[in-house]
Amino acid sequence: MRSRIIALGVIAGFGALLSVILVLAGLPEQTATQEVMLELSALPLSVALAAGDLILLERAVRHPGPRGRRVLLGGALLSALGLALVALAYLTGPRGLVQFGQFLIFLGLGAVLLVAIRLQADTHRSAVSFADAGPLSPQSADRPDVAPSTQDGPL
């Protein structure tokens, strides 16, 4: 599992780096190749986001419920539709579909990201009030029976 997470992290890093390189190379937009580089610069970034989604899903401590599975499936299908639109725009259709296809890709990956974040471990702790803490004095630190504590254990 750890080696897969490392590989996905490397893929995410290379995707982001390749996206930056494509933007810098295509920035003048003087030739048709530079225009294509600028149009396609978001695809490696979407690969990086997909790798990040997979890392979060790999590290998830909970399993998705029925609604979460539907959102994951919908996000994957939306991203696949966007990728098909980008391919169709370059093969046969109008080039204006490229941006809409990339929008669908990021929308689908964003939905997957929201579910993946929700499946992570809770990091908040229960609040402790002063009434629950008991008497506070310098001597209470030496006596665990009166030391402040939470449901998880002593503070």
Chimera marker file (.cmm) of the C-alpha trace (Angstrom):
<marker_set name="trace">
<marker id="1" x="0.000" y="0.000" z="0.000" r="1" g="1" b="0" radius="0.5"/>
<marker id="2" x="2.780" y="2.432" z="0.885" r="1" g="1" b="0" radius="0.5"/>
<marker id="3" x="4.615" y="1.852" z="-2.397" r="1" g="1" b="0" radius="0.5"/>
<marker id="4" x="1.392" y="2.542" z="-4.302" r="1" g="1" b="0" radius="0.5"/>
<marker id="5" x="0.919" y="5.817" z="-2.433" r="1" g="1" b="0" radius="0.5"/>
<marker id="6" x="4.504" y="6.823" z="-3.212" r="1" g="1" b="0" radius="0.5"/>
<marker id="7" x="4.016" y="5.986" z="-6.898" r="1" g="1" b="0" radius="0.5"/>
<marker id="8" x="0.792" y="8.004" z="-6.991" r="1" g="1" b="0" radius="0.5"/>
<marker id="9" x="2.582" y="10.913" z="-5.310" r="1" g="1" b="0" radius="0.5"/>
<marker id="10" x="5.309" y="10.810" z="-7.955" r="1" g="1" b="0" radius="0.5"/>
<marker id="11" x="2.643" y="10.729" z="-10.696" r="1" g="1" b="0" radius="0.5"/>
<marker id="12" x="0.892" y="13.714" z="-9.116" r="1" g="1" b="0" radius="0.5"/>
<marker id="13" x="4.155" y="15.653" z="-8.919" r="1" g="1" b="0" radius="0.5"/>
<marker id="14" x="5.092" y="14.910" z="-12.520" r="1" g="1" b="0" radius="0.5"/>
<marker id="15" x="1.577" y="15.801" z="-13.681" r="1" g="1" b="0" radius="0.5"/>
<marker id="16" x="1.759" y="19.198" z="-12.007" r="1" g="1" b="0" radius="0.5"/>
<marker id="17" x="5.274" y="19.796" z="-13.338" r="1" g="1" b="0" radius="0.5"/>
<marker id="18" x="4.290" y="18.799" z="-16.879" r="1" g="1" b="0" radius="0.5"/>
<marker id="19" x="1.303" y="21.133" z="-16.706" r="1" g="1" b="0" radius="0.5"/>
<marker id="20" x="3.539" y="24.064" z="-15.764" r="1" g="1" b="0" radius="0.5"/>
<marker id="21" x="5.986" y="23.192" z="-18.558" r="1" g="1" b="0" radius="0.5"/>
<marker id="22" x="3.163" y="23.057" z="-21.113" r="1" g="1" b="0" radius="0.5"/>
<marker id="23" x="1.868" y="26.450" z="-19.993" r="1" g="1" b="0" radius="0.5"/>
<marker id="24" x="5.326" y="28.022" z="-20.193" r="1" g="1" b="0" radius="0.5"/>
<marker id="25" x="6.056" y="26.479" z="-23.587" r="1" g="1" b="0" radius="0.5"/>
<marker id="26" x="2.686" y="27.429" z="-25.047" r="1" g="1" b="0" radius="0.5"/>
<marker id="27" x="2.403" y="30.858" z="-23.503" r="1" g="1" b="0" radius="0.5"/>
<marker id="28" x="3.340" y="33.020" z="-26.503" r="1" g="1" b="0" radius="0.5"/>
<marker id="29" x="0.548" y="31.376" z="-28.565" r="1" g="1" b="0" radius="0.5"/>
<marker id="30" x="2.284" y="32.283" z="-31.813" r="1" g="1" b="0" radius="0.5"/>
<marker id="31" x="1.962" y="28.893" z="-33.507" r="1" g="1" b="0" radius="0.5"/>
<marker id="32" x="-0.760" y="26.254" z="-33.670" r="1" g="1" b="0" radius="0.5"/>
<marker id="33" x="1.421" y="23.900" z="-31.606" r="1" g="1" b="0" radius="0.5"/>
<marker id="34" x="1.688" y="26.450" z="-28.813" r="1" g="1" b="0" radius="0.5"/>
<marker id="35" x="-2.078" y="26.891" z="-28.810" r="1" g="1" b="0" radius="0.5"/>
<marker id="36" x="-2.544" y="23.131" z="-28.478" r="1" g="1" b="0" radius="0.5"/>
<marker id="37" x="0.011" y="23.041" z="-25.645" r="1" g="1" b="0" radius="0.5"/>
<marker id="38" x="-1.931" y="25.704" z="-23.787" r="1" g="1" b="0" radius="0.5"/>
<marker id="39" x="-5.260" y="23.942" z="-24.385" r="1" g="1" b="0" radius="0.5"/>
<marker id="40" x="-3.919" y="20.602" z="-23.198" r="1" g="1" b="0" radius="0.5"/>
<marker id="41" x="-1.959" y="21.934" z="-20.225" r="1" g="1" b="0" radius="0.5"/>
<marker id="42" x="-4.865" y="21.154" z="-17.902" r="1" g="1" b="0" radius="0.5"/>
<marker id="43" x="-4.835" y="17.424" z="-18.694" r="1" g="1" b="0" radius="0.5"/>
<marker id="44" x="-1.637" y="16.596" z="-16.750" r="1" g="1" b="0" radius="0.5"/>
<marker id="45" x="-3.040" y="18.650" z="-13.878" r="1" g="1" b="0" radius="0.5"/>
<marker id="46" x="-6.206" y="16.547" z="-13.939" r="1" g="1" b="0" radius="0.5"/>
<marker id="47" x="-4.019" y="13.420" z="-13.837" r="1" g="1" b="0" radius="0.5"/>
<marker id="48" x="-2.317" y="14.885" z="-10.762" r="1" g="1" b="0" radius="0.5"/>
<marker id="49" x="-5.707" y="15.527" z="-9.152" r="1" g="1" b="0" radius="0.5"/>
<marker id="50" x="-6.844" y="11.995" z="-9.977" r="1" g="1" b="0" radius="0.5"/>
<marker id="51" x="-3.681" y="10.622" z="-8.360" r="1" g="1" b="0" radius="0.5"/>
<marker id="52" x="-4.370" y="12.742" z="-5.281" r="1" g="1" b="0" radius="0.5"/>
<marker id="53" x="-7.929" y="11.406" z="-5.180" r="1" g="1" b="0" radius="0.5"/>
<marker id="54" x="-6.592" y="7.851" z="-5.322" r="1" g="1" b="0" radius="0.5"/>
<marker id="55" x="-4.124" y="8.578" z="-2.522" r="1" g="1" b="0" radius="0.5"/>
<marker id="56" x="-6.933" y="9.851" z="-0.304" r="1" g="1" b="0" radius="0.5"/>
<marker id="57" x="-9.162" y="6.897" z="-1.181" r="1" g="1" b="0" radius="0.5"/>
<marker id="58" x="-6.288" y="4.522" z="-0.433" r="1" g="1" b="0" radius="0.5"/>
<marker id="59" x="-5.767" y="6.095" z="3.003" r="1" g="1" b="0" radius="0.5"/>
<marker id="60" x="-9.453" y="6.321" z="3.863" r="1" g="1" b="0" radius="0.5"/>
<marker id="61" x="-10.390" y="4.807" z="7.209" r="1" g="1" b="0" radius="0.5"/>
<marker id="62" x="-14.077" y="4.503" z="6.387" r="1" g="1" b="0" radius="0.5"/>
<marker id="63" x="-15.903" y="2.909" z="3.489" r="1" g="1" b="0" radius="0.5"/>
<marker id="64" x="-18.291" y="5.002" z="1.391" r="1" g="1" b="0" radius="0.5"/>
<marker id="65" x="-21.984" y="4.509" z="1.954" r="1" g="1" b="0" radius="0.5"/>
<marker id="66" x="-24.516" y="4.146" z="-0.861" r="1" g="1" b="0" radius="0.5"/>
<marker id="67" x="-24.624" y="7.891" z="-1.528" r="1" g="1" b="0" radius="0.5"/>
<marker id="68" x="-20.834" y="8.127" z="-1.500" r="1" g="1" b="0" radius="0.5"/>
<marker id="69" x="-20.561" y="5.247" z="-3.968" r="1" g="1" b="0" radius="0.5"/>
<marker id="70" x="-23.050" y="6.979" z="-6.263" r="1" g="1" b="0" radius="0.5"/>
<marker id="71" x="-21.041" y="10.206" z="-6.123" r="1" g="1" b="0" radius="0.5"/>
<marker id="72" x="-17.799" y="8.306" z="-6.796" r="1" g="1" b="0" radius="0.5"/>
<marker id="73" x="-19.365" y="6.557" z="-9.779" r="1" g="1" b="0" radius="0.5"/>
<marker id="74" x="-20.936" y="9.790" z="-11.041" r="1" g="1" b="0" radius="0.5"/>
<marker id="75" x="-17.624" y="11.633" z="-10.717" r="1" g="1" b="0" radius="0.5"/>
<marker id="76" x="-15.792" y="8.915" z="-12.601" r="1" g="1" b="0" radius="0.5"/>
<marker id="77" x="-18.409" y="8.902" z="-15.359" r="1" g="1" b="0" radius="0.5"/>
<marker id="78" x="-18.380" y="12.700" z="-15.590" r="1" g="1" b="0" radius="0.5"/>
<marker id="79" x="-14.594" y="12.697" z="-15.893" r="1" g="1" b="0" radius="0.5"/>
<marker id="80" x="-14.734" y="9.966" z="-18.543" r="1" g="1" b="0" radius="0.5"/>
<marker id="81" x="-17.329" y="11.960" z="-20.494" r="1" g="1" b="0" radius="0.5"/>
<marker id="82" x="-15.119" y="15.044" z="-20.298" r="1" g="1" b="0" radius="0.5"/>
<marker id="83" x="-12.123" y="13.076" z="-21.533" r="1" g="1" b="0" radius="0.5"/>
<marker id="84" x="-14.194" y="11.710" z="-24.418" r="1" g="1" b="0" radius="0.5"/>
<marker id="85" x="-15.290" y="15.261" z="-25.307" r="1" g="1" b="0" radius="0.5"/>
<marker id="86" x="-11.684" y="16.456" z="-25.362" r="1" g="1" b="0" radius="0.5"/>
<marker id="87" x="-10.690" y="13.553" z="-27.606" r="1" g="1" b="0" radius="0.5"/>
<marker id="88" x="-13.707" y="14.119" z="-29.856" r="1" g="1" b="0" radius="0.5"/>
<marker id="89" x="-12.930" y="17.828" z="-30.125" r="1" g="1" b="0" radius="0.5"/>
<marker id="90" x="-9.421" y="17.107" z="-31.360" r="1" g="1" b="0" radius="0.5"/>
<marker id="91" x="-10.367" y="14.253" z="-33.673" r="1" g="1" b="0" radius="0.5"/>
<marker id="92" x="-13.527" y="15.485" z="-35.361" r="1" g="1" b="0" radius="0.5"/>
<marker id="93" x="-15.493" y="18.192" z="-33.619" r="1" g="1" b="0" radius="0.5"/>
<marker id="94" x="-15.142" y="21.858" z="-32.850" r="1" g="1" b="0" radius="0.5"/>
<marker id="95" x="-12.190" y="22.823" z="-30.691" r="1" g="1" b="0" radius="0.5"/>
<marker id="96" x="-14.484" y="24.781" z="-28.407" r="1" g="1" b="0" radius="0.5"/>
<marker id="97" x="-15.476" y="21.504" z="-26.755" r="1" g="1" b="0" radius="0.5"/>
<marker id="98" x="-11.969" y="21.145" z="-25.298" r="1" g="1" b="0" radius="0.5"/>
<marker id="99" x="-12.588" y="23.619" z="-22.481" r="1" g="1" b="0" radius="0.5"/>
<marker id="100" x="-16.018" y="22.180" z="-21.717" r="1" g="1" b="0" radius="0.5"/>
<marker id="101" x="-14.538" y="18.670" z="-21.624" r="1" g="1" b="0" radius="0.5"/>
<marker id="102" x="-11.821" y="19.811" z="-19.243" r="1" g="1" b="0" radius="0.5"/>
<marker id="103" x="-14.470" y="21.466" z="-17.089" r="1" g="1" b="0" radius="0.5"/>
<marker id="104" x="-16.351" y="18.146" z="-16.876" r="1" g="1" b="0" radius="0.5"/>
<marker id="105" x="-13.123" y="16.310" z="-16.005" r="1" g="1" b="0" radius="0.5"/>
<marker id="106" x="-12.378" y="18.672" z="-13.112" r="1" g="1" b="0" radius="0.5"/>
<marker id="107" x="-15.997" y="18.669" z="-11.961" r="1" g="1" b="0" radius="0.5"/>
<marker id="108" x="-15.989" y="14.860" z="-11.753" r="1" g="1" b="0" radius="0.5"/>
<marker id="109" x="-12.605" y="14.736" z="-10.025" r="1" g="1" b="0" radius="0.5"/>
<marker id="110" x="-13.766" y="17.413" z="-7.587" r="1" g="1" b="0" radius="0.5"/>
<marker id="111" x="-16.802" y="15.312" z="-6.654" r="1" g="1" b="0" radius="0.5"/>
<marker id="112" x="-14.511" y="12.326" z="-6.037" r="1" g="1" b="0" radius="0.5"/>
<marker id="113" x="-12.229" y="14.560" z="-3.956" r="1" g="1" b="0" radius="0.5"/>
<marker id="114" x="-15.114" y="15.647" z="-1.719" r="1" g="1" b="0" radius="0.5"/>
<marker id="115" x="-16.069" y="12.030" z="-1.022" r="1" g="1" b="0" radius="0.5"/>
<marker id="116" x="-12.434" y="11.040" z="-0.455" r="1" g="1" b="0" radius="0.5"/>
<marker id="117" x="-11.992" y="13.862" z="2.068" r="1" g="1" b="0" radius="0.5"/>
<marker id="118" x="-15.169" y="12.804" z="3.869" r="1" g="1" b="0" radius="0.5"/>
<marker id="119" x="-13.841" y="9.258" z="4.245" r="1" g="1" b="0" radius="0.5"/>
<marker id="120" x="-10.736" y="10.361" z="6.141" r="1" g="1" b="0" radius="0.5"/>
<marker id="121" x="-10.358" y="10.000" z="9.916" r="1" g="1" b="0" radius="0.5"/>
<marker id="122" x="-12.008" y="12.572" z="12.135" r="1" g="1" b="0" radius="0.5"/>
<marker id="123" x="-9.420" y="14.895" z="13.627" r="1" g="1" b="0" radius="0.5"/>
<marker id="124" x="-11.592" y="16.791" z="16.087" r="1" g="1" b="0" radius="0.5"/>
<marker id="125" x="-11.855" y="15.870" z="19.729" r="1" g="1" b="0" radius="0.5"/>
<marker id="126" x="-14.746" y="16.258" z="22.088" r="1" g="1" b="0" radius="0.5"/>
<marker id="127" x="-14.864" y="19.510" z="24.028" r="1" g="1" b="0" radius="0.5"/>
<marker id="128" x="-14.048" y="19.579" z="27.736" r="1" g="1" b="0" radius="0.5"/>
<marker id="129" x="-15.770" y="22.059" z="29.997" r="1" g="1" b="0" radius="0.5"/>
<marker id="130" x="-14.338" y="23.315" z="33.252" r="1" g="1" b="0" radius="0.5"/>
<marker id="131" x="-17.142" y="21.621" z="35.177" r="1" g="1" b="0" radius="0.5"/>
<marker id="132" x="-16.039" y="18.226" z="33.803" r="1" g="1" b="0" radius="0.5"/>
<marker id="133" x="-12.368" y="18.887" z="34.509" r="1" g="1" b="0" radius="0.5"/>
<marker id="134" x="-12.529" y="18.727" z="38.285" r="1" g="1" b="0" radius="0.5"/>
<marker id="135" x="-10.429" y="20.725" z="40.697" r="1" g="1" b="0" radius="0.5"/>
<marker id="136" x="-7.344" y="22.334" z="39.239" r="1" g="1" b="0" radius="0.5"/>
<marker id="137" x="-4.387" y="22.819" z="41.499" r="1" g="1" b="0" radius="0.5"/>
<marker id="138" x="-0.664" y="22.186" z="41.254" r="1" g="1" b="0" radius="0.5"/>
<marker id="139" x="-1.167" y="18.976" z="43.232" r="1" g="1" b="0" radius="0.5"/>
<marker id="140" x="-3.830" y="17.581" z="40.849" r="1" g="1" b="0" radius="0.5"/>
<marker id="141" x="-1.178" y="16.801" z="38.229" r="1" g="1" b="0" radius="0.5"/>
<marker id="142" x="0.264" y="14.184" z="40.595" r="1" g="1" b="0" radius="0.5"/>
<marker id="143" x="-3.133" y="12.606" z="41.268" r="1" g="1" b="0" radius="0.5"/>
<marker id="144" x="-4.692" y="11.030" z="38.158" r="1" g="1" b="0" radius="0.5"/>
<marker id="145" x="-8.068" y="10.622" z="39.891" r="1" g="1" b="0" radius="0.5"/>
<marker id="146" x="-8.616" y="14.402" z="39.920" r="1" g="1" b="0" radius="0.5"/>
<marker id="147" x="-6.609" y="15.369" z="36.824" r="1" g="1" b="0" radius="0.5"/>
<marker id="148" x="-8.603" y="16.847" z="33.937" r="1" g="1" b="0" radius="0.5"/>
<marker id="149" x="-9.535" y="14.296" z="31.324" r="1" g="1" b="0" radius="0.5"/>
<marker id="150" x="-11.669" y="13.728" z="28.252" r="1" g="1" b="0" radius="0.5"/>
<marker id="151" x="-13.576" y="10.660" z="27.102" r="1" g="1" b="0" radius="0.5"/>
<marker id="152" x="-10.350" y="9.457" z="25.451" r="1" g="1" b="0" radius="0.5"/>
<marker id="153" x="-8.228" y="9.774" z="28.569" r="1" g="1" b="0" radius="0.5"/>
<marker id="154" x="-6.227" y="12.338" z="30.567" r="1" g="1" b="0" radius="0.5"/>
<marker id="155" x="-5.351" y="15.667" z="28.966" r="1" g="1" b="0" radius="0.5"/>
<link id1="1" id2="2" r="1" g="1" b="0" radius="0.2"/>
<link id1="2" id2="3" r="1" g="1" b="0" radius="0.2"/>
<link id1="3" id2="4" r="1" g="1" b="0" radius="0.2"/>
<link id1="4" id2="5" r="1" g="1" b="0" radius="0.2"/>
<link id1="5" id2="6" r="1" g="1" b="0" radius="0.2"/>
<link id1="6" id2="7" r="1" g="1" b="0" radius="0.2"/>
<link id1="7" id2="8" r="1" g="1" b="0" radius="0.2"/>
<link id1="8" id2="9" r="1" g="1" b="0" radius="0.2"/>
<link id1="9" id2="10" r="1" g="1" b="0" radius="0.2"/>
<link id1="10" id2="11" r="1" g="1" b="0" radius="0.2"/>
<link id1="11" id2="12" r="1" g="1" b="0" radius="0.2"/>
<link id1="12" id2="13" r="1" g="1" b="0" radius="0.2"/>
<link id1="13" id2="14" r="1" g="1" b="0" radius="0.2"/>
<link id1="14" id2="15" r="1" g="1" b="0" radius="0.2"/>
<link id1="15" id2="16" r="1" g="1" b="0" radius="0.2"/>
<link id1="16" id2="17" r="1" g="1" b="0" radius="0.2"/>
<link id1="17" id2="18" r="1" g="1" b="0" radius="0.2"/>
<link id1="18" id2="19" r="1" g="1" b="0" radius="0.2"/>
<link id1="19" id2="20" r="1" g="1" b="0" radius="0.2"/>
<link id1="20" id2="21" r="1" g="1" b="0" radius="0.2"/>
<link id1="21" id2="22" r="1" g="1" b="0" radius="0.2"/>
<link id1="22" id2="23" r="1" g="1" b="0" radius="0.2"/>
<link id1="23" id2="24" r="1" g="1" b="0" radius="0.2"/>
<link id1="24" id2="25" r="1" g="1" b="0" radius="0.2"/>
<link id1="25" id2="26" r="1" g="1" b="0" radius="0.2"/>
<link id1="26" id2="27" r="1" g="1" b="0" radius="0.2"/>
<link id1="27" id2="28" r="1" g="1" b="0" radius="0.2"/>
<link id1="28" id2="29" r="1" g="1" b="0" radius="0.2"/>
<link id1="29" id2="30" r="1" g="1" b="0" radius="0.2"/>
<link id1="30" id2="31" r="1" g="1" b="0" radius="0.2"/>
<link id1="31" id2="32" r="1" g="1" b="0" radius="0.2"/>
<link id1="32" id2="33" r="1" g="1" b="0" radius="0.2"/>
<link id1="33" id2="34" r="1" g="1" b="0" radius="0.2"/>
<link id1="34" id2="35" r="1" g="1" b="0" radius="0.2"/>
<link id1="35" id2="36" r="1" g="1" b="0" radius="0.2"/>
<link id1="36" id2="37" r="1" g="1" b="0" radius="0.2"/>
<link id1="37" id2="38" r="1" g="1" b="0" radius="0.2"/>
<link id1="38" id2="39" r="1" g="1" b="0" radius="0.2"/>
<link id1="39" id2="40" r="1" g="1" b="0" radius="0.2"/>
<link id1="40" id2="41" r="1" g="1" b="0" radius="0.2"/>
<link id1="41" id2="42" r="1" g="1" b="0" radius="0.2"/>
<link id1="42" id2="43" r="1" g="1" b="0" radius="0.2"/>
<link id1="43" id2="44" r="1" g="1" b="0" radius="0.2"/>
<link id1="44" id2="45" r="1" g="1" b="0" radius="0.2"/>
<link id1="45" id2="46" r="1" g="1" b="0" radius="0.2"/>
<link id1="46" id2="47" r="1" g="1" b="0" radius="0.2"/>
<link id1="47" id2="48" r="1" g="1" b="0" radius="0.2"/>
<link id1="48" id2="49" r="1" g="1" b="0" radius="0.2"/>
<link id1="49" id2="50" r="1" g="1" b="0" radius="0.2"/>
<link id1="50" id2="51" r="1" g="1" b="0" radius="0.2"/>
<link id1="51" id2="52" r="1" g="1" b="0" radius="0.2"/>
<link id1="52" id2="53" r="1" g="1" b="0" radius="0.2"/>
<link id1="53" id2="54" r="1" g="1" b="0" radius="0.2"/>
<link id1="54" id2="55" r="1" g="1" b="0" radius="0.2"/>
<link id1="55" id2="56" r="1" g="1" b="0" radius="0.2"/>
<link id1="56" id2="57" r="1" g="1" b="0" radius="0.2"/>
<link id1="57" id2="58" r="1" g="1" b="0" radius="0.2"/>
<link id1="58" id2="59" r="1" g="1" b="0" radius="0.2"/>
<link id1="59" id2="60" r="1" g="1" b="0" radius="0.2"/>
<link id1="60" id2="61" r="1" g="1" b="0" radius="0.2"/>
<link id1="61" id2="62" r="1" g="1" b="0" radius="0.2"/>
<link id1="62" id2="63" r="1" g="1" b="0" radius="0.2"/>
<link id1="63" id2="64" r="1" g="1" b="0" radius="0.2"/>
<link id1="64" id2="65" r="1" g="1" b="0" radius="0.2"/>
<link id1="65" id2="66" r="1" g="1" b="0" radius="0.2"/>
<link id1="66" id2="67" r="1" g="1" b="0" radius="0.2"/>
<link id1="67" id2="68" r="1" g="1" b="0" radius="0.2"/>
<link id1="68" id2="69" r="1" g="1" b="0" radius="0.2"/>
<link id1="69" id2="70" r="1" g="1" b="0" radius="0.2"/>
<link id1="70" id2="71" r="1" g="1" b="0" radius="0.2"/>
<link id1="71" id2="72" r="1" g="1" b="0" radius="0.2"/>
<link id1="72" id2="73" r="1" g="1" b="0" radius="0.2"/>
<link id1="73" id2="74" r="1" g="1" b="0" radius="0.2"/>
<link id1="74" id2="75" r="1" g="1" b="0" radius="0.2"/>
<link id1="75" id2="76" r="1" g="1" b="0" radius="0.2"/>
<link id1="76" id2="77" r="1" g="1" b="0" radius="0.2"/>
<link id1="77" id2="78" r="1" g="1" b="0" radius="0.2"/>
<link id1="78" id2="79" r="1" g="1" b="0" radius="0.2"/>
<link id1="79" id2="80" r="1" g="1" b="0" radius="0.2"/>
<link id1="80" id2="81" r="1" g="1" b="0" radius="0.2"/>
<link id1="81" id2="82" r="1" g="1" b="0" radius="0.2"/>
<link id1="82" id2="83" r="1" g="1" b="0" radius="0.2"/>
<link id1="83" id2="84" r="1" g="1" b="0" radius="0.2"/>
<link id1="84" id2="85" r="1" g="1" b="0" radius="0.2"/>
<link id1="85" id2="86" r="1" g="1" b="0" radius="0.2"/>
<link id1="86" id2="87" r="1" g="1" b="0" radius="0.2"/>
<link id1="87" id2="88" r="1" g="1" b="0" radius="0.2"/>
<link id1="88" id2="89" r="1" g="1" b="0" radius="0.2"/>
<link id1="89" id2="90" r="1" g="1" b="0" radius="0.2"/>
<link id1="90" id2="91" r="1" g="1" b="0" radius="0.2"/>
<link id1="91" id2="92" r="1" g="1" b="0" radius="0.2"/>
<link id1="92" id2="93" r="1" g="1" b="0" radius="0.2"/>
<link id1="93" id2="94" r="1" g="1" b="0" radius="0.2"/>
<link id1="94" id2="95" r="1" g="1" b="0" radius="0.2"/>
<link id1="95" id2="96" r="1" g="1" b="0" radius="0.2"/>
<link id1="96" id2="97" r="1" g="1" b="0" radius="0.2"/>
<link id1="97" id2="98" r="1" g="1" b="0" radius="0.2"/>
<link id1="98" id2="99" r="1" g="1" b="0" radius="0.2"/>
<link id1="99" id2="100" r="1" g="1" b="0" radius="0.2"/>
<link id1="100" id2="101" r="1" g="1" b="0" radius="0.2"/>
<link id1="101" id2="102" r="1" g="1" b="0" radius="0.2"/>
<link id1="102" id2="103" r="1" g="1" b="0" radius="0.2"/>
<link id1="103" id2="104" r="1" g="1" b="0" radius="0.2"/>
<link id1="104" id2="105" r="1" g="1" b="0" radius="0.2"/>
<link id1="105" id2="106" r="1" g="1" b="0" radius="0.2"/>
<link id1="106" id2="107" r="1" g="1" b="0" radius="0.2"/>
<link id1="107" id2="108" r="1" g="1" b="0" radius="0.2"/>
<link id1="108" id2="109" r="1" g="1" b="0" radius="0.2"/>
<link id1="109" id2="110" r="1" g="1" b="0" radius="0.2"/>
<link id1="110" id2="111" r="1" g="1" b="0" radius="0.2"/>
<link id1="111" id2="112" r="1" g="1" b="0" radius="0.2"/>
<link id1="112" id2="113" r="1" g="1" b="0" radius="0.2"/>
<link id1="113" id2="114" r="1" g="1" b="0" radius="0.2"/>
<link id1="114" id2="115" r="1" g="1" b="0" radius="0.2"/>
<link id1="115" id2="116" r="1" g="1" b="0" radius="0.2"/>
<link id1="116" id2="117" r="1" g="1" b="0" radius="0.2"/>
<link id1="117" id2="118" r="1" g="1" b="0" radius="0.2"/>
<link id1="118" id2="119" r="1" g="1" b="0" radius="0.2"/>
<link id1="119" id2="120" r="1" g="1" b="0" radius="0.2"/>
<link id1="120" id2="121" r="1" g="1" b="0" radius="0.2"/>
<link id1="121" id2="122" r="1" g="1" b="0" radius="0.2"/>
<link id1="122" id2="123" r="1" g="1" b="0" radius="0.2"/>
<link id1="123" id2="124" r="1" g="1" b="0" radius="0.2"/>
<link id1="124" id2="125" r="1" g="1" b="0" radius="0.2"/>
<link id1="125" id2="126" r="1" g="1" b="0" radius="0.2"/>
<link id1="126" id2="127" r="1" g="1" b="0" radius="0.2"/>
<link id1="127" id2="128" r="1" g="1" b="0" radius="0.2"/>
<link id1="128" id2="129" r="1" g="1" b="0" radius="0.2"/>
<link id1="129" id2="130" r="1" g="1" b="0" radius="0.2"/>
<link id1="130" id2="131" r="1" g="1" b="0" radius="0.2"/>
<link id1="131" id2="132" r="1" g="1" b="0" radius="0.2"/>
<link id1="132" id2="133" r="1" g="1" b="0" radius="0.2"/>
<link id1="133" id2="134" r="1" g="1" b="0" radius="0.2"/>
<link id1="134" id2="135" r="1" g="1" b="0" radius="0.2"/>
<link id1="135" id2="136" r="1" g="1" b="0" radius="0.2"/>
<link id1="136" id2="137" r="1" g="1" b="0" radius="0.2"/>
<link id1="137" id2="138" r="1" g="1" b="0" radius="0.2"/>
<link id1="138" id2="139" r="1" g="1" b="0" radius="0.2"/>
<link id1="139" id2="140" r="1" g="1" b="0" radius="0.2"/>
<link id1="140" id2="141" r="1" g="1" b="0" radius="0.2"/>
<link id1="141" id2="142" r="1" g="1" b="0" radius="0.2"/>
<link id1="142" id2="143" r="1" g="1" b="0" radius="0.2"/>
<link id1="143" id2="144" r="1" g="1" b="0" radius="0.2"/>
<link id1="144" id2="145" r="1" g="1" b="0" radius="0.2"/>
<link id1="145" id2="146" r="1" g="1" b="0" radius="0.2"/>
<link id1="146" id2="147" r="1" g="1" b="0" radius="0.2"/>
<link id1="147" id2="148" r="1" g="1" b="0" radius="0.2"/>
<link id1="148" id2="149" r="1" g="1" b="0" radius="0.2"/>
<link id1="149" id2="150" r="1" g="1" b="0" radius="0.2"/>
<link id1="150" id2="151" r="1" g="1" b="0" radius="0.2"/>
<link id1="151" id2="152" r="1" g="1" b="0" radius="0.2"/>
<link id1="152" id2="153" r="1" g="1" b="0" radius="0.2"/>
<link id1="153" id2="154" r="1" g="1" b="0" radius="0.2"/>
<link id1="154" id2="155" r="1" g="1" b="0" radius="0.2"/>
</marker_set>
